[in-house]
């Protein structure tokens, strides 16, 4: 009797099927983790912009009119942000009366809100 080398077609099909089944469980979890990470980035950016706006307000006595005021050097040569951050979908952050906000992924994020609000924007 001769020794078998390699795998039969049936064994290969079973292995490929198992890999596809496991992958079908992993992909939704990965996309959920990506969404969560991107929303965390928006919240972190809002905190950073809020801190920069607070420093601006301390130095100038008023809140910045726009985020561009934080990126542009002022008369004293101070620059509060190195660049203008964008949301993961390339949207812009807004600032009004010291409150920083952004709309991302069908949610409204704000520096004066405890959490994101669904469906705003």
Buried (B, 14 or more C-beta within 10 A) or exposed (E): EEEEEEEEEEEEEEEEEEEEEEEEEEEEEEEEEEEEEBBEBBBEBBEBBBBBBBBBEEEBEEBBEBBEBBBBEBEEEEEBBEEBBEBBEEBEBBBEEBBBBBBBBEBBBBBEEEEBEEEEE
